[in-house]
Amino acid sequence: MRLLLTSDTHLPKRARELPAPLLAELPRADVVLHAGDWVDAATLDLLERRSRRLIGVYGNNDGPELRARLPEVAHAELGGLRFGVVHETGPAEGRETRCAARFPDLDVLVFGHSHIPWDTTAPSGLRLLNPGSPTDRRRRPYCTYMTAEVADGCLTGVELHRLPRR
């Protein structure tokens, strides 16, 4: 099972449209996970139309229309792993311990908010992934998204993709 992870798309404030390389990944992905801050419902509509399966949450910049359509936290079992998606996890310091305590029943937590890619594993075994942002690189050299594979209860091939500068 191929996963596409993204977050913090911030359309149309940070960009007018999603980058072409990210859009090209949509038909290849079995599941798209979006960790919030869509900002406009049109982006949600686009990903719903083009994704086989979309799992998304709202973020702190998402208004009432998006909050009515999306949960704050989403859970799904994918390929034998228990995934969670949330927008905000708090400061980087202590993140692994804090998230392991908050989400003790998860194998993988996908989150956003910082626009800074993150890939760590808590002592409990919880894998934490932040794909960064495909539209707002915020103090980073590149805008980013992630892909990964899930098979037989294992997460493999986690890859951070750098997007060309606009």
DSSP file (Angstrom, degrees, kcal/mol; ACC not computed):
  #  RESIDUE AA STRUCTURE BP1 BP2  ACC     N-H-->O    O-->H-N    N-H-->O    O-->H-N    TCO  KAPPA ALPHA  PHI   PSI    X-CA   Y-CA   Z-CA
    1    1 A M              0   0    0      0, 0.0   149,-2.4     0, 0.0     2,-0.4   0.000 360.0 360.0 360.0 127.0    0.0    0.0    0.0
    2    2 A R  E     -A  149   0A   0    147,-0.2    28,-2.2    26,-0.2    29,-1.7  -0.805 360.0-160.9 -98.3 132.9    1.5    3.4   -1.1
    3    3 A L  E     -Ab 148  31A   0    145,-3.2   145,-1.7    -2,-0.4     2,-0.5  -0.874  10.2-159.5-113.0 144.4    0.9    6.4    1.1
    4    4 A L  E     -Ab 147  32A   0     27,-2.1    29,-3.1    -2,-0.4     2,-0.5  -0.995  14.4-164.8-119.3 122.8    1.2   10.1    0.3
    5    5 A L  E     +Ab 146  33A   0    141,-2.9   141,-2.4    -2,-0.5     2,-0.3  -0.924  18.8 152.6-113.3 130.1    1.6   12.4    3.3
    6    6 A T  E     + b   0  34A   0     27,-2.7    29,-2.2    -2,-0.5     2,-0.3  -0.948  10.3 169.9-147.7 167.6    1.1   16.1    3.1
    7    7 A S        +     0   0    0     -2,-0.3    30,-0.2   125,-0.3    29,-0.1  -0.973  53.5  37.4-165.7 167.3    0.1   19.0    5.4
    8    8 A D        +     0   0    0     28,-2.7   127,-0.5    -2,-0.3   128,-0.3   0.877  53.0 161.3  50.0  53.1   -0.1   22.8    5.6
    9    9 A T        -     0   0    0     28,-0.4     5,-0.2    27,-0.3    29,-0.2   0.811  20.4-169.9 -75.7 -29.5   -1.1   23.4    2.0
   10   10 A H     >> -     0   0    0     27,-2.4     4,-3.0     1,-0.2     5,-0.6   0.807  21.3-150.2  47.7  43.4   -2.4   26.9    2.9
   11   11 A L  T  45 +     0   0    0     27,-1.6    -1,-0.2     1,-0.3    32,-0.2  -0.727  66.0   5.5 -90.2 142.1   -4.2   27.5   -0.4
   12   12 A P  T  45S+     0   0    0      0, 0.0    -1,-0.3     0, 0.0    -2,-0.1  -0.901 125.2  61.2 -96.7  19.3   -4.6   30.1   -1.8
   13   13 A K  T  45S+     0   0    0     -3,-0.3    -2,-0.2     1,-0.2     3,-0.1   0.909 116.6  26.5 -74.8 -42.0   -2.6   32.1    0.7
   14   14 A R  T  <5S-     0   0    0     -4,-3.0     2,-0.3     1,-0.3    -3,-0.2   0.679 138.1  -0.5 -95.8 -20.5    0.9   30.5    0.3
   15   15 A A      < -     0   0    0     -5,-0.6    -1,-0.3    -6,-0.1     3,-0.1  -0.968  61.9-126.0-159.2 160.2    0.4   29.3   -3.3
   16   16 A R  S    S+     0   0    0     -2,-0.3     2,-0.3     1,-0.2    -1,-0.1   0.761  91.4   3.2 -83.2 -25.6   -2.3   29.5   -5.9
   17   17 A E  S    S-     0   0    0     -3,-0.1    -1,-0.2    -5,-0.1     3,-0.1  -0.970  86.2 -84.3-153.1 164.2   -2.3   25.7   -6.5
   18   18 A L        -     0   0    0     -2,-0.3   117,-0.1     1,-0.1     5,-0.0  -0.474  59.8 -94.6 -69.6 144.4   -0.7   22.5   -5.3
   19   19 A P    >>  -     0   0    0      0, 0.0     4,-2.1     0, 0.0     3,-0.5  -0.297  29.4-120.7 -62.6 144.3    2.7   21.8   -6.9
   20   20 A A  H 3> S+     0   0    0      1,-0.2     4,-2.4     2,-0.2     5,-0.2   0.858 110.1  56.1 -55.5 -41.9    2.6   19.5  -10.0
   21   21 A P  H 3> S+     0   0    0      0, 0.0     4,-0.9     0, 0.0    -1,-0.2   0.887 109.1  47.7 -62.1 -35.6    4.9   16.8   -8.5
   22   22 A L  H X> S+     0   0    0     -3,-0.5     4,-0.8     2,-0.2     3,-0.8   0.932 112.1  48.9 -67.7 -45.0    2.5   16.4   -5.5
   23   23 A L  H >< S+     0   0    0     -4,-2.1     3,-0.7     1,-0.2    -1,-0.2   0.860 106.2  58.0 -61.7 -35.3   -0.5   16.2   -7.8
   24   24 A A  H 3< S+     0   0    0     -4,-2.4     4,-0.3     1,-0.2    -1,-0.2   0.765 101.2  57.1 -66.9 -24.3    1.3   13.6   -9.9
   25   25 A E  H XX S+     0   0    0     -4,-0.9     4,-1.2    -3,-0.8     3,-1.0   0.744  86.3  81.9 -75.9 -23.9    1.6   11.4   -6.8
   26   26 A L  G X< S+     0   0    0     -4,-0.8     3,-0.9    -3,-0.7    26,-0.4   0.893  91.0  45.7 -53.9 -49.4   -2.2   11.3   -6.2
   27   27 A P  G 34 S+     0   0    0      0, 0.0    -1,-0.3     0, 0.0    -2,-0.1   0.735 111.8  54.3 -69.3 -17.7   -3.0    8.5   -8.7
   28   28 A R  G <4 S+     0   0    0     -3,-1.0     2,-0.3    -4,-0.3    -2,-0.2   0.689  93.7  87.9 -83.8 -19.4   -0.1    6.5   -7.4
   29   29 A A    <<  -     0   0    0     -4,-1.2    23,-0.6    -3,-0.9   -26,-0.2  -0.627  55.9-164.3 -88.9 135.7   -1.2    6.6   -3.8
   30   30 A D  S    S+     0   0    0    -28,-2.2     2,-0.4    -2,-0.3   -27,-0.2   0.816  87.1  19.1 -77.4 -34.2   -3.6    4.1   -2.3
   31   31 A V  E     -b    3   0A   0    -29,-1.7   -27,-2.1    21,-0.1     2,-0.5  -0.999  67.3-156.5-140.0 134.9   -4.2    6.5    0.7
   32   32 A V  E     -bc   4  54A   0     21,-2.8    23,-3.0    -2,-0.4     2,-0.5  -0.951  10.1-163.7-109.1 128.5   -3.5   10.3    1.0
   33   33 A L  E     -bc   5  55A   0    -29,-3.1   -27,-2.7    -2,-0.5     2,-0.5  -0.965   4.9-173.0-114.5 125.6   -3.0   11.6    4.5
   34   34 A H  E     -bc   6  56A   0     21,-2.5    23,-1.3    -2,-0.5   -27,-0.3  -0.977  12.8-157.2-122.3 121.3   -3.3   15.4    5.1
   35   35 A A        -     0   0    0    -29,-2.2    77,-0.2    -2,-0.5    78,-0.2  -0.106  49.4 -93.6 -95.6  36.1   -2.5   16.8    8.5
   36   36 A G  S    S+     0   0    0     21,-0.3   -28,-2.7   -30,-0.1   -27,-0.3   0.007  84.4 102.4  89.9 174.1   -4.4   20.0    8.3
   37   37 A D        +     0   0    0    -29,-0.2   -27,-2.4   -30,-0.2   -28,-0.4   0.945  37.4 150.1  62.2  57.6   -4.2   23.7    7.5
   38   38 A W        -     0   0    0    -29,-0.2   -27,-1.6   -30,-0.2     2,-1.1   0.883  30.0-167.3 -72.1 -44.7   -5.9   23.3    4.1
   39   39 A V        +     0   0    0    -29,-0.2     2,-0.4   -27,-0.1    24,-0.3  -0.293  63.3  52.6  78.2 -42.9   -7.3   26.9    4.5
   40   40 A D  S >> S-     0   0    0     -2,-1.1     4,-0.9   -29,-0.2     3,-0.7  -0.941  73.5-137.7-123.0 147.6   -9.8   26.5    1.6
   41   41 A A  H 3> S+     0   0    0     -2,-0.4     4,-2.8     1,-0.2     5,-0.2   0.741  98.8  72.3 -69.4 -23.4  -12.4   23.9    1.0
   42   42 A A  H 3> S+     0   0    0      1,-0.2     4,-2.4     2,-0.2    -1,-0.2   0.859  95.5  51.9 -61.8 -34.3  -11.5   23.7   -2.7
   43   43 A T  H <> S+     0   0    0     -3,-0.7     4,-2.5     2,-0.2    -1,-0.2   0.916 110.0  48.3 -68.2 -42.2   -8.2   21.9   -1.8
   44   44 A L  H  X S+     0   0    0     -4,-0.9     4,-2.5     2,-0.2    -2,-0.2   0.932 111.8  50.1 -60.7 -45.5  -10.2   19.4    0.2
   45   45 A D  H  X S+     0   0    0     -4,-2.8     4,-2.3     1,-0.2    -2,-0.2   0.920 110.4  50.4 -58.8 -44.8  -12.6   18.9   -2.7
   46   46 A L  H  X S+     0   0    0     -4,-2.4     4,-2.2     1,-0.2    -2,-0.2   0.932 112.6  44.9 -60.1 -48.3   -9.7   18.4   -5.1
   47   47 A L  H  X S+     0   0    0     -4,-2.5     4,-1.5     1,-0.2    -1,-0.2   0.861 111.3  53.7 -68.8 -33.9   -8.0   15.8   -3.0
   48   48 A E  H  < S+     0   0    0     -4,-2.5    -1,-0.2    -5,-0.2    -2,-0.2   0.916 112.5  44.8 -63.2 -41.6  -11.3   14.0   -2.3
   49   49 A R  H  < S+     0   0    0     -4,-2.3    -2,-0.2    -5,-0.2    -1,-0.2   0.887 120.8  37.6 -68.5 -39.1  -12.0   13.8   -6.1
   50   50 A R  H  < S+     0   0    0     -4,-2.2     2,-0.3    -5,-0.2    -1,-0.2   0.536 101.2  83.3 -95.9  -7.4   -8.5   12.7   -7.0
   51   51 A S     <  -     0   0    0     -4,-1.5     3,-0.2    -5,-0.2   -21,-0.1  -0.758  64.9-146.2-100.9 143.0   -7.6   10.3   -4.1
   52   52 A R  S    S+     0   0    0    -23,-0.6     2,-0.3   -26,-0.4    -1,-0.1   0.919  95.9   1.3 -64.9 -43.2   -8.6    6.7   -3.8
   53   53 A R  S    S-     0   0    0    -24,-0.2   -21,-2.8   -23,-0.1     2,-0.5  -0.973  72.6-163.4-147.3 131.7   -8.9    7.3   -0.1
   54   54 A L  E     -c   32   0A   0     -2,-0.3     2,-0.5    -3,-0.2   -21,-0.2  -0.966   5.9-174.6-120.1 129.8   -8.3   10.5    1.8
   55   55 A I  E     +c   33   0A   0    -23,-3.0   -21,-2.5    -2,-0.5     2,-0.3  -0.982  24.8 157.9-120.7 117.0   -7.7   10.8    5.5
   56   56 A G  E     -c   34   0A   0     -2,-0.5     2,-0.3   -23,-0.2   -21,-0.2  -0.923  25.2-162.6-140.1 162.6   -7.5   14.4    6.7
   57   57 A V        -     0   0    0    -23,-1.3   -21,-0.3    -2,-0.3     2,-0.2  -0.890  29.2-104.7-134.9 165.2   -7.9   16.6    9.7
   58   58 A Y        -     0   0    0     13,-2.0    29,-0.4    -2,-0.3     2,-0.2  -0.633  31.8-151.6 -91.2 156.5   -8.4   20.3   10.3
   59   59 A G    >   -     0   0    0     -2,-0.2     3,-1.7    28,-0.1   -23,-0.1  -0.600  36.1 -88.3-117.0-179.7   -5.7   22.6   11.4
   60   60 A N  T 3  S+     0   0    0      1,-0.3   -24,-0.0    -2,-0.2    -2,-0.0   0.711 124.9  51.4 -65.6 -21.3   -5.6   25.8   13.4
   61   61 A N  T 3  S+     0   0    0      2,-0.0     2,-0.5     0, 0.0    -1,-0.3   0.350  87.1 104.5 -95.1   5.3   -5.9   28.0   10.2
   62   62 A D    <   -     0   0    0     -3,-1.7   -22,-0.1     1,-0.1    -4,-0.0  -0.759  61.4-144.8 -94.7 130.4   -9.0   26.1    9.0
   63   63 A G     >  -     0   0    0     -2,-0.5     4,-2.4   -24,-0.3     3,-0.4   0.009  37.0 -73.9 -84.0-170.9  -12.4   27.8    9.4
   64   64 A P  H  > S+     0   0    0      0, 0.0     4,-1.9     0, 0.0     5,-0.1   0.818 124.8  57.0 -57.4 -37.5  -15.9   26.6   10.1
   65   65 A E  H  > S+     0   0    0      1,-0.2     4,-0.7     2,-0.2     5,-0.1   0.933 113.1  39.8 -63.4 -44.9  -16.5   25.0    6.7
   66   66 A L  H >> S+     0   0    0     -3,-0.4     4,-1.8     1,-0.2     3,-0.6   0.882 113.4  54.7 -70.8 -38.2  -13.5   22.7    6.9
   67   67 A R  H 3< S+     0   0    0     -4,-2.4    -1,-0.2     1,-0.2    -2,-0.2   0.808 104.8  55.1 -65.4 -28.5  -14.0   22.0   10.6
   68   68 A A  H 3< S+     0   0    0     -4,-1.9    -1,-0.2    -5,-0.2    -2,-0.2   0.761 115.8  38.0 -72.7 -24.1  -17.5   20.8    9.8
   69   69 A R  H << S+     0   0    0     -4,-0.7    -2,-0.2    -3,-0.6    -1,-0.2   0.644 116.1  49.7-100.2 -18.4  -16.2   18.3    7.3
   70   70 A L  S  < S-     0   0    0     -4,-1.8   -13,-0.2    -5,-0.1     2,-0.1  -0.902  73.5-125.0-127.8 149.7  -13.0   17.1    9.0
   71   71 A P        -     0   0    0      0, 0.0   -13,-2.0     0, 0.0     3,-0.1  -0.415  20.1-125.5 -83.7 167.1  -12.1   15.8   12.5
   72   72 A E  S    S+     0   0    0      1,-0.3    15,-0.6   -15,-0.2     2,-0.4   0.842 101.7  21.5 -75.3 -36.1   -9.5   17.2   14.8
   73   73 A V  E    S-E   86   0B   0     13,-0.1     2,-0.4   -16,-0.1    -1,-0.3  -0.998  74.2-163.3-133.1 135.1   -7.9   13.7   15.0
   74   74 A A  E     -E   85   0B   0     11,-2.3    11,-2.3    -2,-0.4     2,-0.4  -0.923   2.1-164.9-118.8 146.6   -8.3   10.8   12.5
   75   75 A H  E     +E   84   0B   0     -2,-0.4     2,-0.3     9,-0.2     9,-0.2  -0.976  14.2 161.4-128.8 143.8   -7.5    7.1   13.0
   76   76 A A  E     -E   83   0B   0      7,-2.0     7,-3.2    -2,-0.4     2,-0.6  -0.970  34.8-130.7-157.8 144.7   -7.2    4.4   10.5
   77   77 A E  E     +E   82   0B   0     -2,-0.3     2,-0.5     5,-0.2     5,-0.2  -0.894  32.0 180.0 -95.9 124.1   -5.7    0.9   10.2
   78   78 A L  E >   -E   81   0B   0      3,-2.7     3,-1.8    -2,-0.6    73,-0.1  -0.973  64.8 -22.0-129.9 116.4   -3.6    0.7    7.1
   79   79 A G  T 3  S-     0   0    0     -2,-0.5    74,-2.6     1,-0.3    75,-0.3   0.792 128.0 -48.2  58.5  30.0   -1.8   -2.5    6.1
   80   80 A G  T 3  S+     0   0    0      1,-0.3     2,-0.4    72,-0.2    -1,-0.3   0.479 117.0 109.2  89.7   2.1   -1.8   -3.8    9.6
   81   81 A L  E <   -E   78   0B   0     -3,-1.8    -3,-2.7    73,-0.1     2,-0.7  -0.884  67.2-128.4-112.3 145.9   -0.6   -0.6   11.2
   82   82 A R  E     -E   77   0B   0     -2,-0.4    25,-3.2    -5,-0.2    26,-2.0  -0.829  32.5-169.3 -94.8 112.8   -2.6    1.8   13.4
   83   83 A F  E     -Ef  76 108B   0     -7,-3.2    -7,-2.0    -2,-0.7     2,-0.3  -0.738  10.9-170.5-103.0 148.5   -2.3    5.4   12.1
   84   84 A G  E     -Ef  75 109B   0     24,-2.0    26,-2.9    -2,-0.3     2,-0.4  -0.973   5.4-159.9-130.2 150.7   -3.3    8.6   13.6
   85   85 A V  E     +Ef  74 110B   0    -11,-2.3   -11,-2.3    -2,-0.3     2,-0.3  -1.000  20.6 156.4-131.2 131.7   -3.4   12.1   11.9
   86   86 A V  E     -E   73   0B   0     24,-2.3    26,-0.5    -2,-0.4   -13,-0.1  -0.974  36.5-136.8-148.1 155.7   -3.4   15.3   13.9
   87   87 A H  S    S+     0   0    0    -15,-0.6    25,-2.0   -29,-0.4     2,-0.4   0.967  82.8  33.8 -81.2 -55.2   -2.4   18.9   13.1
   88   88 A E        +     0   0    0     23,-0.1    -1,-0.2    25,-0.1    25,-0.1  -0.842  43.4 167.8-114.8 137.6   -0.5   20.1   16.1
   89   89 A T        -     0   0    0     -2,-0.4    -1,-0.1     1,-0.4    10,-0.1   0.314  49.0-119.3-123.0   3.9    1.7   18.2   18.6
   90   90 A G        -     0   0    0      8,-0.0    -1,-0.4     2,-0.0     5,-0.1  -0.385  62.5  -5.8  87.3-168.6    3.3   21.1   20.4
   91   91 A P        -     0   0    0      0, 0.0     4,-0.0     0, 0.0     0, 0.0  -0.145  64.2-118.9 -63.1 155.2    7.0   22.0   20.7
   92   92 A A  S >  S+     0   0    0      2,-0.1     3,-2.0     3,-0.1     4,-0.3   0.888  92.8  87.9 -61.0 -40.5    9.7   19.8   19.3
   93   93 A E  T 3  S+     0   0    0      1,-0.3     0, 0.0     2,-0.1     0, 0.0  -0.449 107.4   3.1 -65.3 124.0   11.3   19.3   22.7
   94   94 A G  T 3> S+     0   0    0     -2,-0.3     4,-2.6    -4,-0.0    -1,-0.3   0.536  89.6 133.5  80.2   7.8    9.6   16.3   24.4
   95   95 A R  H <>  +     0   0    0     -3,-2.0     4,-2.9     1,-0.2     5,-0.3   0.907  67.9  51.2 -58.9 -46.0    7.4   15.6   21.3
   96   96 A E  H  > S+     0   0    0     -4,-0.3     4,-2.3     1,-0.2    -1,-0.2   0.935 114.6  42.1 -59.9 -47.7    8.0   11.8   21.3
   97   97 A T  H  > S+     0   0    0      2,-0.2     4,-1.9     1,-0.2    -1,-0.2   0.924 116.1  49.0 -65.3 -45.0    7.2   11.3   24.9
   98   98 A R  H  X S+     0   0    0     -4,-2.6     4,-2.1     1,-0.2    -2,-0.2   0.918 114.5  44.2 -61.7 -45.8    4.2   13.6   24.8
   99   99 A C  H  X S+     0   0    0     -4,-2.9     4,-2.8    -5,-0.2    -1,-0.2   0.872 110.2  54.8 -71.0 -36.6    2.7   12.0   21.7
  100  100 A A  H  < S+     0   0    0     -4,-2.3    -1,-0.2    -5,-0.3    -2,-0.2   0.886 111.8  45.6 -62.8 -37.3    3.4    8.4   22.9
  101  101 A A  H  < S+     0   0    0     -4,-1.9    -2,-0.2    -5,-0.2    -1,-0.2   0.889 116.6  44.4 -71.4 -39.4    1.4    9.3   26.1
  102  102 A R  H  < S+     0   0    0     -4,-2.1    -2,-0.2     1,-0.2    -1,-0.2   0.830 126.0  30.8 -74.1 -32.2   -1.4   11.0   24.1
  103  103 A F    ><  +     0   0    0     -4,-2.8     3,-1.5    -5,-0.1    -1,-0.2  -0.526  67.4 155.1-125.7  64.1   -1.7    8.2   21.4
  104  104 A P  T 3  S+     0   0    0      0, 0.0    -1,-0.1     0, 0.0    -2,-0.1   0.702  72.6  55.7 -68.2 -18.3   -0.7    5.0   23.2
  105  105 A D  T 3  S+     0   0    0     -3,-0.1     2,-0.3    21,-0.0    -5,-0.1   0.285  90.5  95.3 -98.3  11.2   -2.6    2.8   20.7
  106  106 A L    <   -     0   0    0     -3,-1.5   -23,-0.2    -6,-0.1     3,-0.1  -0.712  49.1-168.3-103.5 153.5   -1.0    4.1   17.5
  107  107 A D  S    S+     0   0    0    -25,-3.2    20,-2.7     1,-0.3     2,-0.4   0.711  84.1  23.5 -97.4 -34.5    2.0    2.7   15.5
  108  108 A V  E     -fg  83 127B   0    -26,-2.0   -24,-2.0    18,-0.2     2,-0.5  -0.999  62.4-164.9-138.2 133.6    2.4    5.9   13.3
  109  109 A L  E     -fg  84 128B   0     18,-3.1    20,-2.8    -2,-0.4     2,-0.5  -0.982   6.0-163.1-119.8 122.2    1.3    9.5   14.0
  110  110 A V  E     +fg  85 129B   0    -26,-2.9   -24,-2.3    -2,-0.5     2,-0.3  -0.898  22.6 164.9-102.0 129.0    1.3   11.9   11.0
  111  111 A F        +     0   0    0     18,-2.5    21,-0.3    -2,-0.5   -24,-0.2  -0.871  16.4 179.8-140.2 171.4    1.2   15.6   12.0
  112  112 A G        +     0   0    0    -25,-2.0     2,-1.5   -26,-0.5   -23,-0.3  -0.226  38.4 106.9-136.6-135.0    1.8   19.1   10.6
  113  113 A H  S    S+     0   0    0    -77,-0.2   -25,-0.1   -78,-0.2   -26,-0.1  -0.332  81.7  63.9  81.0 -49.3    1.7   22.7   11.8
  114  114 A S  S    S-     0   0    0     -2,-1.5    -1,-0.2     2,-0.2    19,-0.1   0.725  87.5-139.5 -79.3 -20.7    5.4   23.5   11.9
  115  115 A H        +     0   0    0      1,-0.2    18,-0.7    17,-0.2    29,-0.1   0.536  68.2 118.7  68.8   8.5    6.0   23.1    8.2
  116  116 A I  S    S-     0   0    0     16,-0.2    16,-0.4    -4,-0.1    -1,-0.2  -0.919  70.7-118.3-108.8 119.6    9.3   21.4    9.2
  117  117 A P        -     0   0    0      0, 0.0     2,-0.3     0, 0.0    -5,-0.0  -0.195  35.6-176.6 -56.8 146.6    9.8   17.8    8.2
  118  118 A W  E     +H  130   0B   0     12,-2.0    12,-2.6    -7,-0.1     2,-0.2  -0.994  17.9 170.6-149.0 136.4   10.1   15.3   11.1
  119  119 A D  E     +H  129   0B   0     -2,-0.3     2,-0.3    10,-0.2    10,-0.2  -0.753  26.8 133.5-150.3  99.4   10.8   11.6   11.2
  120  120 A T  E     -H  128   0B   0      8,-1.9     8,-3.2    -2,-0.2     2,-0.4  -0.895  42.9-131.9-139.0 169.0   11.5   10.1   14.6
  121  121 A T  E     -H  127   0B   0     -2,-0.3     6,-0.2     6,-0.2     5,-0.1  -0.995  20.6-134.3-127.1 128.3   10.5    7.1   16.7
  122  122 A A    >   -     0   0    0      4,-3.1     3,-2.3    -2,-0.4   -25,-0.0  -0.343  31.7-105.7 -71.8 158.0    9.5    7.4   20.4
  123  123 A P  T 3  S+     0   0    0      0, 0.0    -1,-0.1     0, 0.0   -26,-0.0   0.788 122.7  61.4 -54.9 -27.0   10.9    4.9   22.9
  124  124 A S  T 3  S-     0   0    0    -28,-0.1     3,-0.1     2,-0.1   -27,-0.0   0.628 123.8-105.2 -73.8 -13.0    7.4    3.3   22.9
  125  125 A G  S <  S+     0   0    0     -3,-2.3     2,-0.3     1,-0.3    -1,-0.1   0.302  71.7 145.7 102.8  -7.8    7.9    2.5   19.2
  126  126 A L        -     0   0    0    -30,-0.1    -4,-3.1    -5,-0.1     2,-0.5  -0.485  41.7-143.3 -65.6 124.1    5.5    5.2   17.9
  127  127 A R  E     -gH 108 121B   0    -20,-2.7   -18,-3.1    -2,-0.3     2,-0.5  -0.797  11.7-157.2 -91.0 129.1    6.7    6.6   14.6
  128  128 A L  E     -gH 109 120B   0     -8,-3.2    -8,-1.9    -2,-0.5     2,-0.4  -0.933  12.7-178.8-111.6 125.8    6.2   10.3   14.2
  129  129 A L  E     +gH 110 119B   0    -20,-2.8   -18,-2.5    -2,-0.5   -10,-0.2  -0.986  14.0 179.0-129.8 126.4    6.1   11.8   10.7
  130  130 A N  E     - H   0 118B   0    -12,-2.6   -12,-2.0    -2,-0.4   -18,-0.2  -0.985  12.8-161.8-120.8 118.0    5.7   15.4    9.6
  131  131 A P        -     0   0    0      0, 0.0    30,-0.1     0, 0.0  -124,-0.1   0.476  31.2-136.8 -78.1   0.5    5.8   15.8    5.8
  132  132 A G        -     0   0    0    -16,-0.4  -125,-0.3   -21,-0.3   -16,-0.2  -0.479  39.8 -55.7  75.1-153.8    6.5   19.6    6.0
  133  133 A S        -     0   0    0    -18,-0.7    11,-2.5     9,-0.2  -125,-0.2  -0.986  27.9-153.8-129.0 136.6    4.5   21.8    3.6
  134  134 A P  S    S+     0   0    0      0, 0.0     9,-0.2     0, 0.0     3,-0.1   0.539  99.6  31.9 -81.7  -5.0    4.4   21.6   -0.2
  135  135 A T  S    S+     0   0    0   -127,-0.5     2,-0.4     1,-0.2  -126,-0.1   0.574 118.8  42.4-126.7 -15.1    3.6   25.3   -0.5
  136  136 A D        -     0   0    0   -128,-0.3    -1,-0.2     8,-0.1    -3,-0.1  -0.859  53.2-173.7-142.4 101.9    5.4   27.2    2.4
  137  137 A R    >   -     0   0    0     -2,-0.4     3,-0.9    -3,-0.1     5,-0.2   0.633  19.8-166.0 -76.6 -14.6    8.9   26.1    3.3
  138  138 A R  T 3  S-     0   0    0      1,-0.3     4,-0.1     3,-0.1    -2,-0.1   0.791  71.9 -19.0  28.5  94.7    9.1   28.3    6.4
  139  139 A R  T 3  S+     0   0    0      1,-0.2    -1,-0.3     2,-0.1    -2,-0.0   0.578 118.4 105.0  61.9  12.3   12.8   28.6    7.4
  140  140 A R  S <  S-     0   0    0     -3,-0.9    -1,-0.2     1,-0.1    -3,-0.1  -0.840  77.7-124.5-116.4 156.7   13.6   25.4    5.4
  141  141 A P  S    S+     0   0    0      0, 0.0     2,-0.3     0, 0.0    -4,-0.1   0.759  89.4  26.9 -72.8 -22.0   15.4   25.3    2.0
  142  142 A Y  S    S-     0   0    0     -5,-0.2     2,-0.2    -4,-0.1    -9,-0.2  -0.966  73.5-118.2-139.8 151.9   12.6   23.4    0.3
  143  143 A C        -     0   0    0     20,-0.4    20,-2.8    -2,-0.3     2,-0.3  -0.630  48.4-172.2 -77.3 150.6    8.9   22.8    0.3
  144  144 A T  E     - D   0 162A   0    -11,-2.5     2,-0.3    -2,-0.2    18,-0.2  -0.912  29.6-178.8-145.3 165.0    8.3   19.1    0.9
  145  145 A Y  E     - D   0 161A   0     16,-1.3    16,-3.4    -2,-0.3     2,-0.3  -0.913  25.0-128.5-151.2 172.3    5.9   16.1    1.1
  146  146 A M  E     -AD   5 160A   0   -141,-2.4  -141,-2.9    -2,-0.3     2,-0.3  -0.898  12.2-165.7-126.2 154.9    6.4   12.4    2.0
  147  147 A T  E     +AD   4 159A   0     12,-1.9    12,-2.9    -2,-0.3     2,-0.3  -0.935  15.4 169.6-128.4 159.1    5.6    9.0    0.6
  148  148 A A  E     -A    3   0A   0   -145,-1.7  -145,-3.2    -2,-0.3     2,-0.4  -0.973  24.9-128.9-158.9 165.6    5.8    5.6    2.3
  149  149 A E  E     -AD   2 156A   0      7,-3.1     7,-2.9    -2,-0.3     2,-0.4  -0.938  13.8-163.1-120.9 146.0    4.8    2.0    1.8
  150  150 A V  E     + D   0 155A   0   -149,-2.4     2,-0.3    -2,-0.4     5,-0.2  -0.998  19.9 155.2-129.3 128.8    2.9   -0.2    4.2
  151  151 A A  E >   - D   0 154A   0      3,-2.1     3,-1.8    -2,-0.4    -2,-0.0  -0.960  65.5  -8.0-152.9 134.9    2.9   -4.0    3.9
  152  152 A D  T 3  S-     0   0    0     -2,-0.3   -72,-0.2     1,-0.3     3,-0.1   0.850 128.9 -50.4  50.3  42.3    2.4   -6.8    6.4
  153  153 A G  T 3  S+     0   0    0    -74,-2.6     2,-0.4     1,-0.2    -1,-0.3   0.653 114.3 114.6  75.5  15.4    2.3   -4.4    9.4
  154  154 A C  E <   -D  151   0A   0     -3,-1.8    -3,-2.1   -75,-0.3     2,-0.6  -0.964  56.8-145.4-123.1 136.7    5.6   -2.7    8.4
  155  155 A L  E     +D  150   0A   0     -2,-0.4     2,-0.3    -5,-0.2    -5,-0.2  -0.878  35.5 161.9 -95.6 122.8    6.2    0.9    7.4
  156  156 A T  E     +D  149   0A   0     -7,-2.9    -7,-3.1    -2,-0.6     3,-0.1  -0.851  42.8  34.1-134.7 168.8    8.9    1.1    4.8
  157  157 A G  E     +     0   0A   0     -2,-0.3     2,-0.4    -9,-0.2   -10,-0.1   0.769  62.7 179.1  59.9  30.2   10.3    3.4    2.1
  158  158 A V  E     -     0   0A   0    -10,-0.1     2,-0.4    -3,-0.1   -10,-0.2  -0.517  10.6-179.3 -65.7 121.6    9.5    6.6    4.0
  159  159 A E  E     -D  147   0A   0    -12,-2.9   -12,-1.9    -2,-0.4     2,-0.6  -0.987  26.2-146.0-132.9 129.3   10.8    9.3    1.7
  160  160 A L  E     -D  146   0A   0     -2,-0.4     2,-0.5   -14,-0.2   -14,-0.2  -0.823  20.6-153.1 -90.4 124.0   10.9   13.0    2.0
  161  161 A H  E     -D  145   0A   0    -16,-3.4   -16,-1.3    -2,-0.6     2,-0.4  -0.873   1.2-148.7-103.6 125.2   10.4   14.7   -1.4
  162  162 A R  E     -D  144   0A   0     -2,-0.5   -18,-0.2   -18,-0.2     3,-0.0  -0.770  14.5-142.0 -90.0 134.9   11.9   18.2   -2.0
  163  163 A L        -     0   0    0    -20,-2.8   -20,-0.4    -2,-0.4     3,-0.1  -0.699  25.7 -97.8 -95.3 148.6    9.9   20.3   -4.4
  164  164 A P        -     0   0    0      0, 0.0     2,-0.1     0, 0.0    -1,-0.1  -0.306  47.7 -99.8 -60.1 145.6   11.6   22.7   -6.9
  165  165 A R              0   0    0      1,-0.1   -23,-0.1   -23,-0.0    -3,-0.0  -0.419 360.0 360.0 -66.9 143.2   11.7   26.3   -5.8
  166  166 A R              0   0    0     -2,-0.1    -1,-0.1    -3,-0.1     0, 0.0   0.420 360.0 360.0 -86.9 360.0    9.0   28.5   -7.2
